[in-house]
Amino acid sequence: MSITTTRLAAPLALAAALPILTWCQRPPEPAPPADPAPPPTVVLDSTLNRAALLAALTEAATALADGQTRDAALTGRTVSVRLPFGCGGEAAVASEAGGLPRLVRNADGSLTLTITPEDLGASALVPATREGAVDKWEAVEGFWIARPWSGLDACPASAALTAPAPELAPSPAQTVIKTPAEGKTTEAKVVDDVAAPPIVQPERSAGLTAVFETGGSRLGRRQGQAYIHVIRGEKGVAPTPAPGGYALRLEGRLTAFADGKAVHCVQQDAESRPVCIAALRLDRLAFEDGATGALLSEWRPR
């Protein structure tokens, strides 16, 4: 091969190799975007406690007051609600305040924890889609949530009990008051110097109603009678109320009223707070120590 031919062949070979070199030096193609990571799975606890139930009742009350439609699905949700009471010792509760737990001091010095459900079978709180629709329930027993503005399921610290236990046979202090009478004689009057406990009028605007179907099991049913647990002292000493008070535990599963909703509210007028209740298939009712949660007694109505 001549020198001229060699000189011509070299540039031609280099020109032929340039595309290959250019292709080898190209930056790599960007990787296709990866599939977006799935959102983290949030596992929600389906059991409603006191705070969650009150939130649902408040939402329903607000919707009614604002004239809005509420479609929250609560039917089938499990409920375990703890209702503290007796936080400041025994107190006189208005007799008409049914459906609220009470701590009562008996004449013999013992303590009674008690609650009598309120009969709501004929109440406007129980809706009916047609005449006689409520007949599907043989009993509708209401339990009210005291202090519905608080989500605490224990006694507040401000209600700590410090009063000592009374004697079994208390002798009230007496004050003798002498009043002038005609002539020189005087008349003595004996006045008991014991202050009666204040009458409490709890607000009843939020609660649960235990519903029992017609023809259902009567095993464990109280038929509207009070649930009672008695605490007696030892060796003639009256028991002292628990420092943390007591608690009523209600457990079960929400069901639907005749209108298909688990929560129903009524409002007297635009200036009144709506009253709301949730329908519950009550599985368990118990009295507990307010501070420790220790079980004192329980009933299983079904």
PALUMRO-111432 format. One record per atom (N, C-alpha, C, CB): residue in one letter; z negated, x negated, y. Coordinates in pm, whole numbers, plus 50000, padded with zeros to 5 digits. Each point is the difference from the previous one (the first is absolute). Glycine has a CB too. Layout:
BEGIN
AZXY ...
//
This chain:
BEGIN
M500004991349881 M500005008750119 M500004991050123 M498755018849878 S502034985650221 S500094992050121 S498795002350088 S502495000949988 I497354990450103 I498865001150094 I500145012550084 I499784975050007 T501495028350028 T500205012150082 T499595012449926 T501874988850117 T498515011849755 T499635011849919 T498495001249987 T502154998149874 T497164990750107 T498555000149985 T499335004850128 T500154981449836 R500385014250278 R499415004250128 R500195015050025 R500444977150089 L500655028249860 L500235014450020 L499165008449904 L502314994950079 A497494999649801 A499275007949899 A498535001450033 A501614992349829 A497814997650234 A498545000450029 A499655011350096 A499894975449963 P500855026050149 P499655011350089 P500225013449934 P500614985950193 L500475015049724 L500245012949934 L498885003449904 L502444996350022 A497024993749906 A498875002649907 A498765004050076 A500954983649838 L498825009950277 L498815003450079 L500115014150055 L499694975950060 A501525027749985 A500185013550053 A499795010549892 A501614991050168 A498815005749709 A499805009649891 A498555001449963 A502254994549913 A496954994950108 A498585000449960 A499125006350107 A500384979749863 L500125021250261 L499165005350108 L499485014149973 L501304985950156 P499525023549795 P499445013449975 P498874999849899 P502215009550051 I497944981849848 I498944999549899 I498724994550061 I501714996849819 L498454992450265 L498804994350063 L499375010050096 L500974977149978 T499895030050095 T499465009850094 T499235010949928 T501904995450155 W498655009149730 W499335010749923 W498664995149947 W502245009749936 C497694977650019 C498754994749946 C498954998650107 C501294987949827 Q499145009950301 Q499034997850106 Q499605012950072 Q500954977450027 R499585034149933 R499655012750065 R498555003549970 R502385007949983 P496934997550112 P498605004149974 P499985011049896 P499334993750235 P499635006649686 P499925010349895 P499955013950060 P498834983949851 E501755025550079 E499985013850045 E498555005050004 E502315004049903 P497295003450202 P498625005250004 P499745009549884 P500004997750250 A498815001149695 A499645008649886 A499935014450047 A498724981249891 P501705027850024 P499905014250039 P498555003850027 P502045005449863 P497755003150235 P498625003750033 P499305006249879 P500675003850240 A498104991849742 A499225005349888 A499615014450027 A499124976949948 D500705030549947 D499575013850015 D498655000350071 D501255006849792 P498575002350302 P498715000650071 P498875002549901 P501145008550207 A497744984749820 A498855001649911 A499495014350007 A499384975750031 P500315030149857 P499505013750003 P498665000550072 P501195005049785 P498535005950284 P498715001050070 P498864999549899 P501075013550184 P497804981149857 P498884999349907 P499585013949955 P499234978850109 T500425022249767 T499555012949946 T498595002950048 T501474997149797 V498375014050270 V498685004050051 V499455010549905 V500644995050242 V498265001749696 V499375009449908 V498945007750076 V500444984949802 L499775027850213 L499075008550074 L499005006249905 L501755004850173 D496994995049866 D498975006449921 D500145015150021 D498434979950019 S501815027349874 S500245014350013 S498725008050019 S502024997149860 T496834996550125 T498755007250013 T499585000750146 T499314992649770 L500435019450278 L499585002050138 L498484999150009 L502035014550046 N497474976750040 N498564999850027 N499715008650122 N499794976949899 R498995022450150 R499615008450113 R500904997750121 R497654999749917 A502544987450121 A500794997050119 A501445004749985 A498524980350043 A502085017449839 A501405004149978 A500135015150000 A500394979149869 L498675027850070 L500065014649999 L499845005550141 L499075000349767 L500004994350309 L499825004750138 L501254997450083 L497544995749981 A503134993149994 A501254997150072 A501055010549968 A499484975549996 A500625028549877 A500975010349961 A499645013550062 A500434987749785 L498295015650217 L499595012750059 L500225000050151 L498305002749818 T501444985950246 T500234999050145 T501495001250032 T497964985450021 E502875008549898 E501455001050021 E500455014649989 E500314976749908 A499165030349992 A500375014149984 A499505008350117 A499934997249752 A498865000050296 A499465007450114 A500834997650125 A497714998449900 T502694989150122 T500814996850117 T501365006949993 T498844977950019 A501765022449862 A501305006649985 A499885014950031 A500674983049826 L498275023350127 L499825014350028 L499815002250149 L498985003549774 A500164988450289 A499725001850143 A501254997650085 A497634993149959 D503244997849996 D501214996750077 D501195008749961 D499164976850019 G500655032249885 G501105008749959 G501084992949923 G499515013550196 Q500134975949731 Q500984992349926 Q499915003049851 Q499904982050173 T501175014849756 T500045001749855 T499524987249935 T501915016550017 R497244984849888 R499454988349932 R500425000549854 R498034999050159 D502594990149794 D500524999849863 D499364989049915 D502135009250088 A496684986249950 A499344989449923 A499735004949858 A498954990750210 A501455001149693 A499835003749859 A498664994749951 A502504999849961 L496575009250016 L498674996149954 L499675005949864 L499294998250236 T501455011849723 T499715006449873 T500074989849886 T500915021950088 G498084977949829 G499944990849889 G499254987250028 G502125009449930 R497574987950198 R499254987850032 R498565001449953 R501484995750200 T497974993549745 T498625000149956 T499084997650120 T500694991749772 V498115013650217 V499034999550109 V498674995149945 V501185018950122 S498194972049952 S498624995949972 S499324998450135 S500624988249780 V498715022450262 V499435000850134 V498484999049991 V501965014150081 R497484977450001 R498554997950005 R499505005450133 R500134979549850 L498945030150144 L499495006650120 L498524996850017 L501705018549975 P497954972750120 P498594996550020 P499225011450064 P500674976150022 F498055024849945 F499125010050060 F498574995149987 F501615019049946 G497464988150120 G498614995949996 G499784986450062 G499735013549797 C501104982950301 C499934986650057 C498724997750080 C502484999750009 G497005010650053 G498784998650078 G498835007049936 G501384998350202 G498655003549669 G498935007449934 G500345014749991 G498344983350081 E500685024549876 E500265014349985 E500135006550138 E498755000349781 A502125009450228 A500235007250125 A500285014549967 A500894979350115 A498785029249980 A500255014249982 A501455003050037 A497585005650049 V503184999349854 V501405003450022 V500125015150006 V500794978949882 A500025026050211 A500185014450014 A500375006249866 A500714997050239 S498645014149729 S500175006149868 S501445004249975 S497655007750011 E503084995350094 E501375004649980 E500974988449980 E499485020050139 A500024967849870 A500874988449987 A500214996849852 A499204991150222 G501505017649706 G500294997549860 G501034989049985 G499455023649946 G500614970549934 G500994989849973 G499654986350052 G501635017850004 L497114980150040 L499564987150051 L498804995249919 L500845005750231 P499144981549728 P498854994949925 P498784998950090 P501544987449847 R497285014550093 R498764999650077 R498934992249924 R500585022050108 L498514972249967 L498804993849946 L498825008550046 L501034976550001 V498225029049903 V498935009450032 V498684994749944 V501635019449997 R497314981650084 R498654996749954 R499345012649949 R499824980950165 N499765019049709 N499395011849938 N498505000650031 N501734999249817 A497685012350152 A498585002050029 A499124990249923 A500485024050043 D499934971949838 D499194990649922 D500294985550036 D499955016749817 G500834980950288 G500304986550045 G501254994049940 G497614997350030 S502945008749866 S501224994649939 S501205002150091 S499055004449772 L502014988650198 L501245001150077 L501075006749916 L499404979450132 T501415028749931 T501115006549932 T501314996750071 T498485018649922 L502474976450000 L501364998550047 L500765012249953 L499914974549995 T500735032450096 T500635012649962 T501255002850083 T497775008749932 I503144998450005 I501175005250072 I500425013049934 I500754976650068 T499475033450014 T500525012949953 T501405001750055 T497675010249988 P503364989849928 P501365001650051 P500165013150076 P500854986349810 E499985013550292 E500275012250077 E501165007649936 E499164989050211 D500665023849770 D501045008349941 D501105002350104 D498325011349846 L502864983250129 L501125001250093 L501135008549942 L499414977750095 G500285029849799 G501045007849935 G500705009950092 G498724997549793 A500535008150302 A500595009950091 A500254994350138 A498855017949872 S501074969050142 S500154993850132 S501464998750037 S497874987649965 A502375012450166 A501364997850050 A500474985749973 A499605017150178 L499474974149785 L500374986449966 L500784999249870 L497994992250120 V501915018249799 V500725000449872 V501235008750020 V497864996749863 P503324997550154 P501205007950032 P500505007849880 P500604983250172 A500065027549857 A500645008149896 A501435002750042 A497795010849934 T503144987549973 T501405002750030 T500345014749984 T500564976949926 R498595030150006 R500205014449983 R498635006349974 R502384996849909 E497565016050096 E498745007049977 E499514997149859 E500655018050163 G498104977249830 G499414997449869 G500374986749940 G500015023949967 A500694967450109 A500434987349943 A498834991049966 A502105001950128 V496774999849943 V498854991349974 V499325003549869 V499684997450245 D500745013349689 D499385003949874 D500234989649890 D500305023850066 K500614966949956 K500224989749899 K498794990849989 K502455001050043 W496694999450059 W498784992149998 W498805009249987 W501084982250140 E498145015149760 E498805008149977 E498894996650098 E500615001449760 A499334985950280 A498974995650095 A500574989550092 A498205005049833 V501374995550293 V500394990250101 V498724995750070 V502355010350033 E497174977749938 E498704995450046 E500184988650099 E498945006949782 G500554995250340 G500214990450107 G498894989750013 G501265017550116 F499154970049913 F499094989050029 F500444993850133 F499554995549751 W499555004450347 W500364995250132 W499624985350017 W499695023150090 I501084970049992 I499774985950029 I499254999050133 I502104993049872 A496625003550120 A499214998450121 A500514988050080 A498005010349887 R501854990450244 R500464989450091 R501464996149972 R497634991450016 P503295018249994 P501414997149966 P500664990050094 P500145022749906 W499194973550201 W500574990050090 W499744985849951 W499695016050189 S499564982749702 S499664986749948 S500564998249859 S497924999750140 G502694988749836 G500524996949868 G498994993049911 G502234998650101 L496564999149947 L498984993149921 L499615008549880 L499164988450206 D500765005049677 D499545007249882 D498564996249967 D502355001049912 A496934993450186 A498584996849989 A499325004050130 A500464980949838 C498225019850159 C499275003750121 C500204989450108 C498305012549862 P501874991650263 P500134990150107 P498704992550019 P501725014350113 A498394973449935 A498804991750017 A499025006250099 A501374979949949 S499125027850146 S499125006050100 S499105010749942 S501724995250170 A498595009349707 A499215010849939 A499024994649897 A501905015850037 A497734971549972 A499084994149904 A498695007650000 A501064977450032 L498425024849850 L498785008049984 L498794990950005 L501245017149863 T497824986450223 T498784992050012 T498755008349982 T501224984950151 A498885028049839 A498825008549990 A499364998649864 A501005016150163 P497644983249829 P499324999049871 P500015013249927 P498564982150093 A501195017449778 A499965012149919 A498745007950032 A501324988849819 P498775024550187 P498815008050027 P499125000949877 P501275013150170 E497484991349851 E499115002349888 E500435012549925 E498114988950123 L501465012249752 L500385011749921 L499425012750059 L500124985749799 A498675013450255 A499385011850059 A499744997250147 A498935006549779 P502094994150302 P499834996550140 P499105009850072 P502244989549997 S496895005350086 S499155008550082 S500414998350144 S498074998449836 P502645011250220 P500544998250134 P498904998250103 P501975013649935 A498294977850161 A499044998050109 A499895012950079 A500534975350013 Q498275027650033 Q499775012550073 Q499374997050135 Q499735012649783 T500664994950314 T499444998850135 T499325013050036 T501784983450068 V496965015649978 V499245011950038 V500165002150148 V498354996749814 I502155014750223 I500205003550140 I499065011350036 I502424992649992 K496745005450108 K499075010450044 K500595007250119 K498034986849917 T501985026350075 T500555008150108 T498905008850057 T502304999849893 P497695001950235 P498965008450061 P500185014549961 P499834984250191 A499035022549789 A500015014349969 A499085007050098 A500484995749755 E499395017150227 E499155007550092 E498554995549983 E501585019749992 G497644980150118 G498604996049994 G499894984949983 G499395022349902 K499594973850021 K499704985949983 K500484994549866 K498065003250148 T502495005449770 T500424995349868 T501394994050007 T498595017649891 T501734973950013 T501334994049990 T500565002449861 T499404982550171 E501895017249819 E500695002349874 E500744987349961 E500235024850048 A499594970949831 A500654987849954 A501235003649918 A497804987749998 K503305005350029 K501245001749924 K500354986949932 K500815018050159 V499564982949716 V500374988149924 V501534999449993 V497845000849865 V502694988350182 V501464998350005 V500394988149914 V500115009850233 D500794992349674 D500504989049919 D500804990550087 D500075014649796 D499584972550195 D500644989950085 D501064992349922 D497884998150135 V502885009349784 V501024993849919 V501375004450051 V498454999249799 A502404991250234 A501335003350051 A500935002949883 A499644985550203 A501015025849803 A500965003649896 A501254991450015 A499125023849992 P501514972749896 P501234992150011 P501085007850073 P499434988049788 P501415005150286 P501035007050076 P501005006849908 P499734983550185 I500755027949863 I501035007149924 I501354993550028 I498675021750010 V502014974449883 V501284993250012 V501135010149979 V498994978249919 Q501985021450170 Q501195008549988 Q501214991049979 Q498985018150149 P501284977749726 P501114990749977 P501355006350032 P498644988949822 E502265002650223 E501375004650023 E500705001649866 E500074988650226 R500625022449758 R500745002649878 R501465002350036 R497965009949886 S502774979150126 S501415000950037 S500914992949901 S499315001350238 A500114991949663 A500804992949900 A499255000549867 A501034984750176 G499705017949717 G499315000749872 G500955000749882 G498155011150116 L501234990549768 L500705001749873 L499595013349941 L500114975049961 T500805031449971 T499655012249930 T500384998649853 T500335013750210 A498664987749705 A500244999249855 A500555013349953 A498144983049970 V503015016749965 V500665012449955 V499965000649848 V501515000150204 F498215011849746 F499905002349856 F500925011649965 F497604991249991 E503345006349919 E501005010049966 E499395011249917 E501784982550009 T498785029250007 T499595011449920 T500314997349853 T500395015750194 G498624986349722 G500184997549858 G499824985649960 G501525018949998 G498114972550099 G499804985949968 G498694997649929 G501374994150196 S498424993449767 S498794996349928 S498775002250087 S501304983249867 R497655021850071 R498745002050069 R498974989349962 R500475024550009 L499954965949913 L499104989549956 L499524991950120 L501174999149777 G497555000750244 G499434992550110 G500065006950134 G500614980249875 R499955031950132 R500105007250125 R498635004550050 R502305007649935 R497504992050196 R498735004250060 R500055014250052 R499574976450062 Q501635029549942 Q500155013950044 Q499375002350139 Q500005007249760 G500214983250331 G499505001550135 G498544996350019 G501655017550024 Q497644979049870 Q498604996250013 Q499894986050058 Q499405014849805 A499434982450250 A499784987150063 A499934988849897 A498785011550185 Y501684976949856 Y499804987749923 Y498704993950051 Y502534996149963 I496545000849948 I498664995950041 I499574987649922 I499425023950058 H499994966850013 H499354988449939 H498654998150067 H502244988949945 V496675010649976 V498644998950054 V499494985849977 V499575024649956 I499824969950149 I499384986749994 I498495001850015 I502084988750097 R497185007149802 R498555001650002 R499334986350015 R500175020749856 G498654979450205 G499244987850016 G499224996749874 G499855004450244 E499474984349757 E499204995649887 E498534999350039 E501954987049912 K497205017149996 K498554999250016 K499525007150126 K500034978449877 G500515033350145 G499565008150112 G500484995650136 G498075004849865 V502834985650142 V500534995250129 V501385006150023 V498704978349980 A501465027750135 A501295006250032 A501084989350013 A498825019050116 P502384983549833 P501074990150011 P500474998350144 P500705005649767 T499694982350264 T500574997050131 T501515001149992 T498064984750056 P502575022250036 P501475000749997 P500614986050001 P499925022050119 A501194976549814 A500684987149993 A500364995250141 A500915005749771 P498844981550260 P500294995050135 P501455002050042 P498224983449967 G502685015949938 G501425001950032 G500495014249979 G500354976649938 G498705032850047 G500395013849978 G500615002149863 G500355002350244 Y500455008149745 Y500625003749872 Y501475003150024 Y497805009249911 A502934993249981 A501425002950013 A500415010049894 A500444977250095 L500465031749945 L500635009549907 L501394994749968 L498675019850092 R501624978749780 R501314995049956 R500815011549942 R499024977149952 L502215024750100 L500925010149950 L501254993049950 L499115017550160 E501274985349716 E501184993749941 E500895010549935 E498714978849962 G502585019050045 G500945009349939 G501414996950045 G498245017649990 R502604992650007 R501424998350034 R500425011650090 R500484987949781 L500265008850325 L500455010250093 L501055008849935 L499504984850193 T500435028049838 T500975009649951 T500545007950118 T498845001549775 A502055007950200 A500665007250109 A499435013950017 A502074986949958 F497845017250168 F499685013950032 F501225008649969 F498344992850180 A501525020149846 A501105009249972 A501234997150084 A498325017249939 D501494975850176 D501154996750084 D500654986849960 D498935012650185 G500604981449705 G500584987749951 G499444987350060 G501995013049963 K497064988250129 K499424988450067 K498614997349943 K501335005050210 A498314982049785 A498664996349953 A498955001450109 A501064984449838 V499375015850288 V499095001450113 V500415012350080 V499604974950010 H499415033050027 H500295011850082 H499035000450116 H500895012749800 C499624991050318 C499195000350122 C500125013650068 C500314975250028 V498655028350043 V500035011950086 V499434995950136 V499755016049801 Q500694990950303 Q499544997250135 Q499735013250070 Q501304978350010 Q497505023050043 Q499625012650064 Q500795002550128 Q497714997549904 D502424992250178 D500785000950122 D500394985950043 D498835021450070 A501954977750037 A500524987150043 A498914990550047 A502105011450062 E496734993749974 E498924991650050 E498994996449892 E500315010650222 S499934993549654 S499064997449892 S500584989549905 S499105023550018 R500014968949923 R500434990049903 R500455007149872 R498414982750097 P502755013749848 P500415006049872 P499034996349889 P502394999150074 V497465009949832 V499184997749882 V500934998249881 V498055013650095 C501784975549830 C500914996849891 C499224997149872 C501654990950165 I498915013749724 I499434997049870 I501124996049904 I498085016350040 A501544976149858 A500944995749897 A499595006349868 A500474978250122 A500515026549802 A499735006449871 A499804989249893 A501355020450067 L497554980649860 L499624989649904 L499675006149865 L499134986050187 R501425008049709 R499555002949864 R498844990549971 R502335007949922 L496484997450093 L498804991749993 L499724995749856 L499075011950200 D500884975049780 D499704994449868 D498574995049988 D502384993849980 R497055002350134 R498654994149993 R499305001650134 R500764983649826 L497975020050168 L499125000550117 L498754992349965 L500925022650077 A498624968850015 A498844991649969 A499194997450125 A501264989249812 F497435008850168 F499124995150105 F499764985249975 F498895022850028 E501184969150080 E499824985749989 E498984995150103 E502354997649916 D497074990850056 D499204993250101 D500954995350110 D498244992749829 G501395010150296 G500934997250108 G500304985450021 G499175020050104 A499864971249871 A500204985850025 A500564992749879 A498135001050162 T501335001649721 T500394992549881 T501125006649921 T497694991549989 G502535021550030 G500995007249922 G499535003549861 G501724988450129 A497015009249840 A499475003149867 A500115015049973 A498414980450015 L502035023149865 L500175013949962 L498655006649978 L502224994649896 L497595017050166 L498765007649982 L500215011949906 L499274993050230 S501825014049785 S500365010949908 S501455003650024 S497625008949997 E503014997649902 E501405003550012 E500305012549922 E500584976150032 W500525030550005 W500515011849932 W501524998549986 W498115014650093 R502414990649800 R501455000049976 R500415014649976 R499994976149899 P500475030650207 P500255014449990 P501105003949904 P499235001450228 R501634989449732 R501135003749914 R499814994249861 R501535001050199 
//
